[in-house]
Amino acid sequence: MTERFASAADLMSRVLGMPDYRFAKIGHPVSSATDSGLEAMARLAIEQGRSMLVRP
């Protein structure tokens, strides 16, 4: 989810009864990001996802 739409995703998760639903957030916009920018966003999303799935 890009940062710009995170508030909409938070609202939707509450409406659907999952107020604590977590998701990765990356920069916005994606469409004009460079290849290196997209790679950085992907790495950030992977790290965020890993922290949601794996406990230390």
mmCIF entry with sequence, helices, sheets and N, C-alpha, C, O atoms, coordinates in Angstrom:
data_MODEL
# 
_entry.id   MODEL 
# 
_entity.id                         1 
_entity.type                       polymer 
_entity.pdbx_number_of_molecules   1 
# 
_entity_poly.entity_id                      1 
_entity_poly.type                           'polypeptide(L)' 
_entity_poly.nstd_linkage                   no 
_entity_poly.nstd_monomer                   no 
_entity_poly.pdbx_seq_one_letter_code       MTERFASAADLMSRVLGMPDYRFAKIGHPVSSATDSGLEAMARLAIEQGRSMLVRP 
_entity_poly.pdbx_seq_one_letter_code_can   MTERFASAADLMSRVLGMPDYRFAKIGHPVSSATDSGLEAMARLAIEQGRSMLVRP 
_entity_poly.pdbx_strand_id                 A 
# 
loop_
_entity_poly_seq.entity_id 
_entity_poly_seq.num 
_entity_poly_seq.mon_id 
_entity_poly_seq.hetero 
1 1  MET n 
1 2  THR n 
1 3  GLU n 
1 4  ARG n 
1 5  PHE n 
1 6  ALA n 
1 7  SER n 
1 8  ALA n 
1 9  ALA n 
1 10 ASP n 
1 11 LEU n 
1 12 MET n 
1 13 SER n 
1 14 ARG n 
1 15 VAL n 
1 16 LEU n 
1 17 GLY n 
1 18 MET n 
1 19 PRO n 
1 20 ASP n 
1 21 TYR n 
1 22 ARG n 
1 23 PHE n 
1 24 ALA n 
1 25 LYS n 
1 26 ILE n 
1 27 GLY n 
1 28 HIS n 
1 29 PRO n 
1 30 VAL n 
1 31 SER n 
1 32 SER n 
1 33 ALA n 
1 34 THR n 
1 35 ASP n 
1 36 SER n 
1 37 GLY n 
1 38 LEU n 
1 39 GLU n 
1 40 ALA n 
1 41 MET n 
1 42 ALA n 
1 43 ARG n 
1 44 LEU n 
1 45 ALA n 
1 46 ILE n 
1 47 GLU n 
1 48 GLN n 
1 49 GLY n 
1 50 ARG n 
1 51 SER n 
1 52 MET n 
1 53 LEU n 
1 54 VAL n 
1 55 ARG n 
1 56 PRO n 
# 
_struct_asym.id          A 
_struct_asym.entity_id   1 
# 
loop_
_struct_conf.conf_type_id 
_struct_conf.id 
_struct_conf.pdbx_PDB_helix_id 
_struct_conf.beg_label_comp_id 
_struct_conf.beg_label_asym_id 
_struct_conf.beg_label_seq_id 
_struct_conf.pdbx_beg_PDB_ins_code 
_struct_conf.end_label_comp_id 
_struct_conf.end_label_asym_id 
_struct_conf.end_label_seq_id 
_struct_conf.pdbx_end_PDB_ins_code 
_struct_conf.beg_auth_comp_id 
_struct_conf.beg_auth_asym_id 
_struct_conf.beg_auth_seq_id 
_struct_conf.end_auth_comp_id 
_struct_conf.end_auth_asym_id 
_struct_conf.end_auth_seq_id 
_struct_conf.pdbx_PDB_helix_class 
_struct_conf.details 
_struct_conf.pdbx_PDB_helix_length 
HELX_P HELX_P1 AA1 GLU A 3  ? PHE A 5  ? GLU A 3  PHE A 5  5 ? 3  
HELX_P HELX_P2 AA2 ALA A 6  ? VAL A 15 ? ALA A 6  VAL A 15 1 ? 10 
HELX_P HELX_P3 AA3 ASP A 35 ? LEU A 53 ? ASP A 35 LEU A 53 1 ? 19 
# 
_struct_conf_type.id          HELX_P 
_struct_conf_type.criteria    ? 
_struct_conf_type.reference   ? 
# 
loop_
_atom_site.group_PDB 
_atom_site.id 
_atom_site.type_symbol 
_atom_site.label_atom_id 
_atom_site.label_alt_id 
_atom_site.label_comp_id 
_atom_site.label_asym_id 
_atom_site.label_entity_id 
_atom_site.label_seq_id 
_atom_site.pdbx_PDB_ins_code 
_atom_site.Cartn_x 
_atom_site.Cartn_y 
_atom_site.Cartn_z 
_atom_site.occupancy 
_atom_site.B_iso_or_equiv 
_atom_site.pdbx_formal_charge 
_atom_site.auth_seq_id 
_atom_site.auth_comp_id 
_atom_site.auth_asym_id 
_atom_site.auth_atom_id 
_atom_site.pdbx_PDB_model_num 
ATOM 1   N N  . MET A 1 1  ? 0.843   -1.149  0.000   1.00 0.00 ? 1  MET A N  1 
ATOM 2   C CA . MET A 1 1  ? 0.000   0.000   0.000   1.00 0.00 ? 1  MET A CA 1 
ATOM 3   C C  . MET A 1 1  ? 0.903   1.231   0.000   1.00 0.00 ? 1  MET A C  1 
ATOM 4   O O  . MET A 1 1  ? 1.875   1.282   0.753   1.00 0.00 ? 1  MET A O  1 
ATOM 5   N N  . THR A 1 2  ? 0.595   2.211   -0.827  1.00 0.00 ? 2  THR A N  1 
ATOM 6   C CA . THR A 1 2  ? 1.382   3.434   -0.772  1.00 0.00 ? 2  THR A CA 1 
ATOM 7   C C  . THR A 1 2  ? 0.876   4.301   0.369   1.00 0.00 ? 2  THR A C  1 
ATOM 8   O O  . THR A 1 2  ? -0.284  4.221   0.773   1.00 0.00 ? 2  THR A O  1 
ATOM 9   N N  . GLU A 1 3  ? 1.786   5.137   0.878   1.00 0.00 ? 3  GLU A N  1 
ATOM 10  C CA . GLU A 1 3  ? 1.461   5.995   2.018   1.00 0.00 ? 3  GLU A CA 1 
ATOM 11  C C  . GLU A 1 3  ? 0.209   6.831   1.770   1.00 0.00 ? 3  GLU A C  1 
ATOM 12  O O  . GLU A 1 3  ? -0.571  7.077   2.691   1.00 0.00 ? 3  GLU A O  1 
ATOM 13  N N  . ARG A 1 4  ? 0.020   7.262   0.542   1.00 0.00 ? 4  ARG A N  1 
ATOM 14  C CA . ARG A 1 4  ? -1.120  8.121   0.221   1.00 0.00 ? 4  ARG A CA 1 
ATOM 15  C C  . ARG A 1 4  ? -2.462  7.421   0.472   1.00 0.00 ? 4  ARG A C  1 
ATOM 16  O O  . ARG A 1 4  ? -3.444  8.077   0.819   1.00 0.00 ? 4  ARG A O  1 
ATOM 17  N N  . PHE A 1 5  ? -2.508  6.108   0.302   1.00 0.00 ? 5  PHE A N  1 
ATOM 18  C CA . PHE A 1 5  ? -3.752  5.370   0.454   1.00 0.00 ? 5  PHE A CA 1 
ATOM 19  C C  . PHE A 1 5  ? -3.842  4.579   1.756   1.00 0.00 ? 5  PHE A C  1 
ATOM 20  O O  . PHE A 1 5  ? -4.795  3.827   1.961   1.00 0.00 ? 5  PHE A O  1 
ATOM 21  N N  . ALA A 1 6  ? -2.866  4.743   2.626   1.00 0.00 ? 6  ALA A N  1 
ATOM 22  C CA . ALA A 1 6  ? -2.849  3.994   3.886   1.00 0.00 ? 6  ALA A CA 1 
ATOM 23  C C  . ALA A 1 6  ? -4.056  4.324   4.764   1.00 0.00 ? 6  ALA A C  1 
ATOM 24  O O  . ALA A 1 6  ? -4.602  3.429   5.409   1.00 0.00 ? 6  ALA A O  1 
ATOM 25  N N  . SER A 1 7  ? -4.479  5.574   4.802   1.00 0.00 ? 7  SER A N  1 
ATOM 26  C CA . SER A 1 7  ? -5.636  5.925   5.639   1.00 0.00 ? 7  SER A CA 1 
ATOM 27  C C  . SER A 1 7  ? -6.902  5.242   5.118   1.00 0.00 ? 7  SER A C  1 
ATOM 28  O O  . SER A 1 7  ? -7.748  4.828   5.911   1.00 0.00 ? 7  SER A O  1 
ATOM 29  N N  . ALA A 1 8  ? -7.040  5.123   3.818   1.00 0.00 ? 8  ALA A N  1 
ATOM 30  C CA . ALA A 1 8  ? -8.199  4.421   3.246   1.00 0.00 ? 8  ALA A CA 1 
ATOM 31  C C  . ALA A 1 8  ? -8.146  2.939   3.594   1.00 0.00 ? 8  ALA A C  1 
ATOM 32  O O  . ALA A 1 8  ? -9.177  2.333   3.885   1.00 0.00 ? 8  ALA A O  1 
ATOM 33  N N  . ALA A 1 9  ? -6.961  2.355   3.567   1.00 0.00 ? 9  ALA A N  1 
ATOM 34  C CA . ALA A 1 9  ? -6.812  0.948   3.922   1.00 0.00 ? 9  ALA A CA 1 
ATOM 35  C C  . ALA A 1 9  ? -7.108  0.734   5.406   1.00 0.00 ? 9  ALA A C  1 
ATOM 36  O O  . ALA A 1 9  ? -7.735  -0.259  5.776   1.00 0.00 ? 9  ALA A O  1 
ATOM 37  N N  . ASP A 1 10 ? -6.663  1.656   6.254   1.00 0.00 ? 10 ASP A N  1 
ATOM 38  C CA . ASP A 1 10 ? -6.974  1.566   7.688   1.00 0.00 ? 10 ASP A CA 1 
ATOM 39  C C  . ASP A 1 10 ? -8.484  1.611   7.907   1.00 0.00 ? 10 ASP A C  1 
ATOM 40  O O  . ASP A 1 10 ? -9.024  0.815   8.676   1.00 0.00 ? 10 ASP A O  1 
ATOM 41  N N  . LEU A 1 11 ? -9.155  2.525   7.245   1.00 0.00 ? 11 LEU A N  1 
ATOM 42  C CA . LEU A 1 11 ? -10.604 2.643   7.361   1.00 0.00 ? 11 LEU A CA 1 
ATOM 43  C C  . LEU A 1 11 ? -11.290 1.361   6.899   1.00 0.00 ? 11 LEU A C  1 
ATOM 44  O O  . LEU A 1 11 ? -12.191 0.864   7.574   1.00 0.00 ? 11 LEU A O  1 
ATOM 45  N N  . MET A 1 12 ? -10.875 0.827   5.767   1.00 0.00 ? 12 MET A N  1 
ATOM 46  C CA . MET A 1 12 ? -11.486 -0.383  5.234   1.00 0.00 ? 12 MET A CA 1 
ATOM 47  C C  . MET A 1 12 ? -11.280 -1.564  6.173   1.00 0.00 ? 12 MET A C  1 
ATOM 48  O O  . MET A 1 12 ? -12.188 -2.376  6.350   1.00 0.00 ? 12 MET A O  1 
ATOM 49  N N  . SER A 1 13 ? -10.115 -1.669  6.770   1.00 0.00 ? 13 SER A N  1 
ATOM 50  C CA . SER A 1 13 ? -9.878  -2.782  7.686   1.00 0.00 ? 13 SER A CA 1 
ATOM 51  C C  . SER A 1 13 ? -10.772 -2.668  8.919   1.00 0.00 ? 13 SER A C  1 
ATOM 52  O O  . SER A 1 13 ? -11.244 -3.680  9.436   1.00 0.00 ? 13 SER A O  1 
ATOM 53  N N  . ARG A 1 14 ? -11.008 -1.444  9.391   1.00 0.00 ? 14 ARG A N  1 
ATOM 54  C CA . ARG A 1 14 ? -11.929 -1.266  10.529  1.00 0.00 ? 14 ARG A CA 1 
ATOM 55  C C  . ARG A 1 14 ? -13.354 -1.615  10.131  1.00 0.00 ? 14 ARG A C  1 
ATOM 56  O O  . ARG A 1 14 ? -14.058 -2.284  10.887  1.00 0.00 ? 14 ARG A O  1 
ATOM 57  N N  . VAL A 1 15 ? -13.790 -1.173  8.956   1.00 0.00 ? 15 VAL A N  1 
ATOM 58  C CA . VAL A 1 15 ? -15.139 -1.457  8.469   1.00 0.00 ? 15 VAL A CA 1 
ATOM 59  C C  . VAL A 1 15 ? -15.358 -2.965  8.337   1.00 0.00 ? 15 VAL A C  1 
ATOM 60  O O  . VAL A 1 15 ? -16.454 -3.462  8.598   1.00 0.00 ? 15 VAL A O  1 
ATOM 61  N N  . LEU A 1 16 ? -14.325 -3.680  7.936   1.00 0.00 ? 16 LEU A N  1 
ATOM 62  C CA . LEU A 1 16 ? -14.422 -5.122  7.741   1.00 0.00 ? 16 LEU A CA 1 
ATOM 63  C C  . LEU A 1 16 ? -14.175 -5.917  9.028   1.00 0.00 ? 16 LEU A C  1 
ATOM 64  O O  . LEU A 1 16 ? -14.102 -7.146  9.003   1.00 0.00 ? 16 LEU A O  1 
ATOM 65  N N  . GLY A 1 17 ? -14.047 -5.204  10.150  1.00 0.00 ? 17 GLY A N  1 
ATOM 66  C CA . GLY A 1 17 ? -13.908 -5.869  11.439  1.00 0.00 ? 17 GLY A CA 1 
ATOM 67  C C  . GLY A 1 17 ? -12.502 -6.324  11.794  1.00 0.00 ? 17 GLY A C  1 
ATOM 68  O O  . GLY A 1 17 ? -12.324 -7.172  12.668  1.00 0.00 ? 17 GLY A O  1 
ATOM 69  N N  . MET A 1 18 ? -11.508 -5.769  11.124  1.00 0.00 ? 18 MET A N  1 
ATOM 70  C CA . MET A 1 18 ? -10.117 -6.132  11.419  1.00 0.00 ? 18 MET A CA 1 
ATOM 71  C C  . MET A 1 18 ? -9.311  -4.856  11.711  1.00 0.00 ? 18 MET A C  1 
ATOM 72  O O  . MET A 1 18 ? -8.415  -4.496  10.948  1.00 0.00 ? 18 MET A O  1 
ATOM 73  N N  . PRO A 1 19 ? -9.638  -4.174  12.825  1.00 0.00 ? 19 PRO A N  1 
ATOM 74  C CA . PRO A 1 19 ? -9.010  -2.870  13.087  1.00 0.00 ? 19 PRO A CA 1 
ATOM 75  C C  . PRO A 1 19 ? -7.499  -2.919  13.274  1.00 0.00 ? 19 PRO A C  1 
ATOM 76  O O  . PRO A 1 19 ? -6.835  -1.895  13.116  1.00 0.00 ? 19 PRO A O  1 
ATOM 77  N N  . ASP A 1 20 ? -6.945  -4.065  13.601  1.00 0.00 ? 20 ASP A N  1 
ATOM 78  C CA . ASP A 1 20 ? -5.500  -4.170  13.820  1.00 0.00 ? 20 ASP A CA 1 
ATOM 79  C C  . ASP A 1 20 ? -4.759  -4.774  12.626  1.00 0.00 ? 20 ASP A C  1 
ATOM 80  O O  . ASP A 1 20 ? -3.598  -5.164  12.745  1.00 0.00 ? 20 ASP A O  1 
ATOM 81  N N  . TYR A 1 21 ? -5.433  -4.851  11.475  1.00 0.00 ? 21 TYR A N  1 
ATOM 82  C CA . TYR A 1 21 ? -4.805  -5.431  10.287  1.00 0.00 ? 21 TYR A CA 1 
ATOM 83  C C  . TYR A 1 21 ? -3.582  -4.606  9.897   1.00 0.00 ? 21 TYR A C  1 
ATOM 84  O O  . TYR A 1 21 ? -3.654  -3.381  9.801   1.00 0.00 ? 21 TYR A O  1 
ATOM 85  N N  . ARG A 1 22 ? -2.481  -5.275  9.679   1.00 0.00 ? 22 ARG A N  1 
ATOM 86  C CA . ARG A 1 22 ? -1.241  -4.592  9.330   1.00 0.00 ? 22 ARG A CA 1 
ATOM 87  C C  . ARG A 1 22 ? -0.896  -4.836  7.873   1.00 0.00 ? 22 ARG A C  1 
ATOM 88  O O  . ARG A 1 22 ? -1.195  -5.896  7.324   1.00 0.00 ? 22 ARG A O  1 
ATOM 89  N N  . PHE A 1 23 ? -0.273  -3.864  7.256   1.00 0.00 ? 23 PHE A N  1 
ATOM 90  C CA . PHE A 1 23 ? 0.161   -4.003  5.874   1.00 0.00 ? 23 PHE A CA 1 
ATOM 91  C C  . PHE A 1 23 ? 1.405   -3.157  5.654   1.00 0.00 ? 23 PHE A C  1 
ATOM 92  O O  . PHE A 1 23 ? 1.659   -2.196  6.380   1.00 0.00 ? 23 PHE A O  1 
ATOM 93  N N  . ALA A 1 24 ? 2.157   -3.522  4.661   1.00 0.00 ? 24 ALA A N  1 
ATOM 94  C CA . ALA A 1 24 ? 3.373   -2.776  4.330   1.00 0.00 ? 24 ALA A CA 1 
ATOM 95  C C  . ALA A 1 24 ? 2.991   -1.456  3.673   1.00 0.00 ? 24 ALA A C  1 
ATOM 96  O O  . ALA A 1 24 ? 2.031   -1.384  2.905   1.00 0.00 ? 24 ALA A O  1 
ATOM 97  N N  . LYS A 1 25 ? 3.750   -0.424  3.982   1.00 0.00 ? 25 LYS A N  1 
ATOM 98  C CA . LYS A 1 25 ? 3.526   0.896   3.392   1.00 0.00 ? 25 LYS A CA 1 
ATOM 99  C C  . LYS A 1 25 ? 4.797   1.332   2.670   1.00 0.00 ? 25 LYS A C  1 
ATOM 100 O O  . LYS A 1 25 ? 5.898   1.273   3.217   1.00 0.00 ? 25 LYS A O  1 
ATOM 101 N N  . ILE A 1 26 ? 4.615   1.768   1.435   1.00 0.00 ? 26 ILE A N  1 
ATOM 102 C CA . ILE A 1 26 ? 5.738   2.263   0.638   1.00 0.00 ? 26 ILE A CA 1 
ATOM 103 C C  . ILE A 1 26 ? 5.431   3.679   0.173   1.00 0.00 ? 26 ILE A C  1 
ATOM 104 O O  . ILE A 1 26 ? 4.313   4.169   0.326   1.00 0.00 ? 26 ILE A O  1 
ATOM 105 N N  . GLY A 1 27 ? 6.429   4.320   -0.389  1.00 0.00 ? 27 GLY A N  1 
ATOM 106 C CA . GLY A 1 27 ? 6.273   5.688   -0.865  1.00 0.00 ? 27 GLY A CA 1 
ATOM 107 C C  . GLY A 1 27 ? 5.277   5.822   -2.008  1.00 0.00 ? 27 GLY A C  1 
ATOM 108 O O  . GLY A 1 27 ? 4.876   4.842   -2.637  1.00 0.00 ? 27 GLY A O  1 
ATOM 109 N N  . HIS A 1 28 ? 4.900   7.049   -2.250  1.00 0.00 ? 28 HIS A N  1 
ATOM 110 C CA . HIS A 1 28 ? 3.943   7.350   -3.300  1.00 0.00 ? 28 HIS A CA 1 
ATOM 111 C C  . HIS A 1 28 ? 4.512   8.524   -4.088  1.00 0.00 ? 28 HIS A C  1 
ATOM 112 O O  . HIS A 1 28 ? 5.075   9.435   -3.481  1.00 0.00 ? 28 HIS A O  1 
ATOM 113 N N  . PRO A 1 29 ? 4.393   8.541   -5.368  1.00 0.00 ? 29 PRO A N  1 
ATOM 114 C CA . PRO A 1 29 ? 3.768   7.568   -6.256  1.00 0.00 ? 29 PRO A CA 1 
ATOM 115 C C  . PRO A 1 29 ? 4.752   6.497   -6.706  1.00 0.00 ? 29 PRO A C  1 
ATOM 116 O O  . PRO A 1 29 ? 5.967   6.681   -6.651  1.00 0.00 ? 29 PRO A O  1 
ATOM 117 N N  . VAL A 1 30 ? 4.206   5.397   -7.144  1.00 0.00 ? 30 VAL A N  1 
ATOM 118 C CA . VAL A 1 30 ? 5.017   4.294   -7.661  1.00 0.00 ? 30 VAL A CA 1 
ATOM 119 C C  . VAL A 1 30 ? 5.253   4.485   -9.160  1.00 0.00 ? 30 VAL A C  1 
ATOM 120 O O  . VAL A 1 30 ? 6.315   4.133   -9.673  1.00 0.00 ? 30 VAL A O  1 
ATOM 121 N N  . SER A 1 31 ? 4.277   5.035   -9.850  1.00 0.00 ? 31 SER A N  1 
ATOM 122 C CA . SER A 1 31 ? 4.339   5.118   -11.315 1.00 0.00 ? 31 SER A CA 1 
ATOM 123 C C  . SER A 1 31 ? 5.509   5.940   -11.839 1.00 0.00 ? 31 SER A C  1 
ATOM 124 O O  . SER A 1 31 ? 5.987   5.689   -12.945 1.00 0.00 ? 31 SER A O  1 
ATOM 125 N N  . SER A 1 32 ? 5.974   6.905   -11.077 1.00 0.00 ? 32 SER A N  1 
ATOM 126 C CA . SER A 1 32 ? 7.087   7.731   -11.556 1.00 0.00 ? 32 SER A CA 1 
ATOM 127 C C  . SER A 1 32 ? 8.409   7.391   -10.872 1.00 0.00 ? 32 SER A C  1 
ATOM 128 O O  . SER A 1 32 ? 9.398   8.103   -11.046 1.00 0.00 ? 32 SER A O  1 
ATOM 129 N N  . ALA A 1 33 ? 8.432   6.317   -10.103 1.00 0.00 ? 33 ALA A N  1 
ATOM 130 C CA . ALA A 1 33 ? 9.663   5.927   -9.410  1.00 0.00 ? 33 ALA A CA 1 
ATOM 131 C C  . ALA A 1 33 ? 10.677  5.357   -10.408 1.00 0.00 ? 33 ALA A C  1 
ATOM 132 O O  . ALA A 1 33 ? 10.319  4.728   -11.404 1.00 0.00 ? 33 ALA A O  1 
ATOM 133 N N  . THR A 1 34 ? 11.920  5.597   -10.111 1.00 0.00 ? 34 THR A N  1 
ATOM 134 C CA . THR A 1 34 ? 13.000  5.025   -10.928 1.00 0.00 ? 34 THR A CA 1 
ATOM 135 C C  . THR A 1 34 ? 13.151  3.545   -10.574 1.00 0.00 ? 34 THR A C  1 
ATOM 136 O O  . THR A 1 34 ? 12.565  3.062   -9.605  1.00 0.00 ? 34 THR A O  1 
ATOM 137 N N  . ASP A 1 35 ? 13.934  2.847   -11.365 1.00 0.00 ? 35 ASP A N  1 
ATOM 138 C CA . ASP A 1 35 ? 14.192  1.441   -11.059 1.00 0.00 ? 35 ASP A CA 1 
ATOM 139 C C  . ASP A 1 35 ? 14.792  1.280   -9.665  1.00 0.00 ? 35 ASP A C  1 
ATOM 140 O O  . ASP A 1 35 ? 14.389  0.401   -8.903  1.00 0.00 ? 35 ASP A O  1 
ATOM 141 N N  . SER A 1 36 ? 15.754  2.136   -9.340  1.00 0.00 ? 36 SER A N  1 
ATOM 142 C CA . SER A 1 36 ? 16.369  2.038   -8.011  1.00 0.00 ? 36 SER A CA 1 
ATOM 143 C C  . SER A 1 36 ? 15.375  2.423   -6.922  1.00 0.00 ? 36 SER A C  1 
ATOM 144 O O  . SER A 1 36 ? 15.410  1.862   -5.827  1.00 0.00 ? 36 SER A O  1 
ATOM 145 N N  . GLY A 1 37 ? 14.494  3.370   -7.211  1.00 0.00 ? 37 GLY A N  1 
ATOM 146 C CA . GLY A 1 37 ? 13.455  3.735   -6.256  1.00 0.00 ? 37 GLY A CA 1 
ATOM 147 C C  . GLY A 1 37 ? 12.479  2.597   -6.024  1.00 0.00 ? 37 GLY A C  1 
ATOM 148 O O  . GLY A 1 37 ? 12.078  2.342   -4.888  1.00 0.00 ? 37 GLY A O  1 
ATOM 149 N N  . LEU A 1 38 ? 12.094  1.910   -7.096  1.00 0.00 ? 38 LEU A N  1 
ATOM 150 C CA . LEU A 1 38 ? 11.201  0.752   -6.962  1.00 0.00 ? 38 LEU A CA 1 
ATOM 151 C C  . LEU A 1 38 ? 11.870  -0.368  -6.179  1.00 0.00 ? 38 LEU A C  1 
ATOM 152 O O  . LEU A 1 38 ? 11.230  -1.040  -5.370  1.00 0.00 ? 38 LEU A O  1 
ATOM 153 N N  . GLU A 1 39 ? 13.164  -0.563  -6.425  1.00 0.00 ? 39 GLU A N  1 
ATOM 154 C CA . GLU A 1 39 ? 13.884  -1.591  -5.686  1.00 0.00 ? 39 GLU A CA 1 
ATOM 155 C C  . GLU A 1 39 ? 13.909  -1.257  -4.193  1.00 0.00 ? 39 GLU A C  1 
ATOM 156 O O  . GLU A 1 39 ? 13.724  -2.141  -3.356  1.00 0.00 ? 39 GLU A O  1 
ATOM 157 N N  . ALA A 1 40 ? 14.134  -0.003  -3.863  1.00 0.00 ? 40 ALA A N  1 
ATOM 158 C CA . ALA A 1 40 ? 14.150  0.416   -2.464  1.00 0.00 ? 40 ALA A CA 1 
ATOM 159 C C  . ALA A 1 40 ? 12.775  0.215   -1.822  1.00 0.00 ? 40 ALA A C  1 
ATOM 160 O O  . ALA A 1 40 ? 12.680  -0.229  -0.677  1.00 0.00 ? 40 ALA A O  1 
ATOM 161 N N  . MET A 1 41 ? 11.716  0.541   -2.561  1.00 0.00 ? 41 MET A N  1 
ATOM 162 C CA . MET A 1 41 ? 10.358  0.340   -2.048  1.00 0.00 ? 41 MET A CA 1 
ATOM 163 C C  . MET A 1 41 ? 10.072  -1.140  -1.820  1.00 0.00 ? 41 MET A C  1 
ATOM 164 O O  . MET A 1 41 ? 9.468   -1.523  -0.818  1.00 0.00 ? 41 MET A O  1 
ATOM 165 N N  . ALA A 1 42 ? 10.512  -1.957  -2.757  1.00 0.00 ? 42 ALA A N  1 
ATOM 166 C CA . ALA A 1 42 ? 10.294  -3.403  -2.629  1.00 0.00 ? 42 ALA A CA 1 
ATOM 167 C C  . ALA A 1 42 ? 11.041  -3.955  -1.418  1.00 0.00 ? 42 ALA A C  1 
ATOM 168 O O  . ALA A 1 42 ? 10.500  -4.770  -0.671  1.00 0.00 ? 42 ALA A O  1 
ATOM 169 N N  . ARG A 1 43 ? 12.274  -3.515  -1.226  1.00 0.00 ? 43 ARG A N  1 
ATOM 170 C CA . ARG A 1 43 ? 13.046  -3.972  -0.069  1.00 0.00 ? 43 ARG A CA 1 
ATOM 171 C C  . ARG A 1 43 ? 12.379  -3.540  1.236   1.00 0.00 ? 43 ARG A C  1 
ATOM 172 O O  . ARG A 1 43 ? 12.337  -4.306  2.198   1.00 0.00 ? 43 ARG A O  1 
ATOM 173 N N  . LEU A 1 44 ? 11.862  -2.321  1.268   1.00 0.00 ? 44 LEU A N  1 
ATOM 174 C CA . LEU A 1 44 ? 11.156  -1.829  2.447   1.00 0.00 ? 44 LEU A CA 1 
ATOM 175 C C  . LEU A 1 44 ? 9.911   -2.673  2.719   1.00 0.00 ? 44 LEU A C  1 
ATOM 176 O O  . LEU A 1 44 ? 9.654   -3.055  3.860   1.00 0.00 ? 44 LEU A O  1 
ATOM 177 N N  . ALA A 1 45 ? 9.150   -2.958  1.680   1.00 0.00 ? 45 ALA A N  1 
ATOM 178 C CA . ALA A 1 45 ? 7.936   -3.777  1.840   1.00 0.00 ? 45 ALA A CA 1 
ATOM 179 C C  . ALA A 1 45 ? 8.283   -5.181  2.334   1.00 0.00 ? 45 ALA A C  1 
ATOM 180 O O  . ALA A 1 45 ? 7.569   -5.744  3.163   1.00 0.00 ? 45 ALA A O  1 
ATOM 181 N N  . ILE A 1 46 ? 9.367   -5.738  1.829   1.00 0.00 ? 46 ILE A N  1 
ATOM 182 C CA . ILE A 1 46 ? 9.797   -7.070  2.268   1.00 0.00 ? 46 ILE A CA 1 
ATOM 183 C C  . ILE A 1 46 ? 10.154  -7.044  3.750   1.00 0.00 ? 46 ILE A C  1 
ATOM 184 O O  . ILE A 1 46 ? 9.746   -7.927  4.505   1.00 0.00 ? 46 ILE A O  1 
ATOM 185 N N  . GLU A 1 47 ? 10.904  -6.048  4.163   1.00 0.00 ? 47 GLU A N  1 
ATOM 186 C CA . GLU A 1 47 ? 11.286  -5.945  5.572   1.00 0.00 ? 47 GLU A CA 1 
ATOM 187 C C  . GLU A 1 47 ? 10.062  -5.752  6.468   1.00 0.00 ? 47 GLU A C  1 
ATOM 188 O O  . GLU A 1 47 ? 9.966   -6.361  7.534   1.00 0.00 ? 47 GLU A O  1 
ATOM 189 N N  . GLN A 1 48 ? 9.134   -4.911  6.035   1.00 0.00 ? 48 GLN A N  1 
ATOM 190 C CA . GLN A 1 48 ? 7.915   -4.703  6.819   1.00 0.00 ? 48 GLN A CA 1 
ATOM 191 C C  . GLN A 1 48 ? 7.109   -6.001  6.895   1.00 0.00 ? 48 GLN A C  1 
ATOM 192 O O  . GLN A 1 48 ? 6.619   -6.369  7.963   1.00 0.00 ? 48 GLN A O  1 
ATOM 193 N N  . GLY A 1 49 ? 6.975   -6.682  5.777   1.00 0.00 ? 49 GLY A N  1 
ATOM 194 C CA . GLY A 1 49 ? 6.248   -7.950  5.758   1.00 0.00 ? 49 GLY A CA 1 
ATOM 195 C C  . GLY A 1 49 ? 6.909   -8.987  6.636   1.00 0.00 ? 49 GLY A C  1 
ATOM 196 O O  . GLY A 1 49 ? 6.233   -9.715  7.365   1.00 0.00 ? 49 GLY A O  1 
ATOM 197 N N  . ARG A 1 50 ? 8.223   -9.058  6.571   1.00 0.00 ? 50 ARG A N  1 
ATOM 198 C CA . ARG A 1 50 ? 8.955   -10.017 7.403   1.00 0.00 ? 50 ARG A CA 1 
ATOM 199 C C  . ARG A 1 50 ? 8.706   -9.734  8.873   1.00 0.00 ? 50 ARG A C  1 
ATOM 200 O O  . ARG A 1 50 ? 8.516   -10.666 9.654   1.00 0.00 ? 50 ARG A O  1 
ATOM 201 N N  . SER A 1 51 ? 8.702   -8.468  9.266   1.00 0.00 ? 51 SER A N  1 
ATOM 202 C CA . SER A 1 51 ? 8.473   -8.150  10.683  1.00 0.00 ? 51 SER A CA 1 
ATOM 203 C C  . SER A 1 51 ? 7.045   -8.502  11.131  1.00 0.00 ? 51 SER A C  1 
ATOM 204 O O  . SER A 1 51 ? 6.798   -8.736  12.314  1.00 0.00 ? 51 SER A O  1 
ATOM 205 N N  . MET A 1 52 ? 6.128   -8.534  10.187  1.00 0.00 ? 52 MET A N  1 
ATOM 206 C CA . MET A 1 52 ? 4.751   -8.920  10.519  1.00 0.00 ? 52 MET A CA 1 
ATOM 207 C C  . MET A 1 52 ? 4.585   -10.437 10.644  1.00 0.00 ? 52 MET A C  1 
ATOM 208 O O  . MET A 1 52 ? 3.719   -10.923 11.371  1.00 0.00 ? 52 MET A O  1 
ATOM 209 N N  . LEU A 1 53 ? 5.425   -11.165 9.926   1.00 0.00 ? 53 LEU A N  1 
ATOM 210 C CA . LEU A 1 53 ? 5.292   -12.617 9.865   1.00 0.00 ? 53 LEU A CA 1 
ATOM 211 C C  . LEU A 1 53 ? 6.212   -13.389 10.805  1.00 0.00 ? 53 LEU A C  1 
ATOM 212 O O  . LEU A 1 53 ? 5.884   -14.494 11.237  1.00 0.00 ? 53 LEU A O  1 
ATOM 213 N N  . VAL A 1 54 ? 7.357   -12.805 11.116  1.00 0.00 ? 54 VAL A N  1 
ATOM 214 C CA . VAL A 1 54 ? 8.364   -13.503 11.909  1.00 0.00 ? 54 VAL A CA 1 
ATOM 215 C C  . VAL A 1 54 ? 8.585   -12.764 13.222  1.00 0.00 ? 54 VAL A C  1 
ATOM 216 O O  . VAL A 1 54 ? 8.851   -11.562 13.242  1.00 0.00 ? 54 VAL A O  1 
ATOM 217 N N  . ARG A 1 55 ? 8.470   -13.497 14.300  1.00 0.00 ? 55 ARG A N  1 
ATOM 218 C CA . ARG A 1 55 ? 8.737   -12.883 15.606  1.00 0.00 ? 55 ARG A CA 1 
ATOM 219 C C  . ARG A 1 55 ? 10.220  -13.056 15.937  1.00 0.00 ? 55 ARG A C  1 
ATOM 220 O O  . ARG A 1 55 ? 10.822  -14.081 15.618  1.00 0.00 ? 55 ARG A O  1 
ATOM 221 N N  . PRO A 1 56 ? 10.804  -12.035 16.585  1.00 0.00 ? 56 PRO A N  1 
ATOM 222 C CA . PRO A 1 56 ? 12.240  -12.134 16.935  1.00 0.00 ? 56 PRO A CA 1 
ATOM 223 C C  . PRO A 1 56 ? 12.510  -13.211 17.958  1.00 0.00 ? 56 PRO A C  1 
ATOM 224 O O  . PRO A 1 56 ? 13.658  -13.415 18.351  1.00 0.00 ? 56 PRO A O  1 
# 
